Amino acid sequence: MSDAVVAQEFPYFTDLEEGKDYFWCSCGKSSKQPFCDGSHKGSDFAPVKFSVDKTKSYSLCGCKQNDGKPFCNGAHNKL
């Protein structure tokens, strides 16, 4: 598998709604970061579908080095 593009070296602070489905960009090429716009087509990447249990602001991974998970885990600190 190829490496994801680092979209930015810090998280996206994003307001998300409880119970709604979201598709996080795992390739780093989307023009609608941190969400998927289909730019991964033809690559080894696929969007990650997720939802949240509470409406609030979340930190979504911007560096795409988070093992394919949408929530920031601080991986950008190691770039």
Sequence and secondary structure as in RCSB ss.txt:
>XXXX:A:sequence
MSDAVVAQEFPYFTDLEEGKDYFWCSCGKSSKQPFCDGSHKGSDFAPVKFSVDKTKSYSLCGCKQNDGKPFCNGA
HNKL
>XXXX:A:secstr
        SS EEEEE BT  EEE SSS  TTTTB  STTTTSS   EEE BSS EEEEE SSS STT SB  SG
GGG 
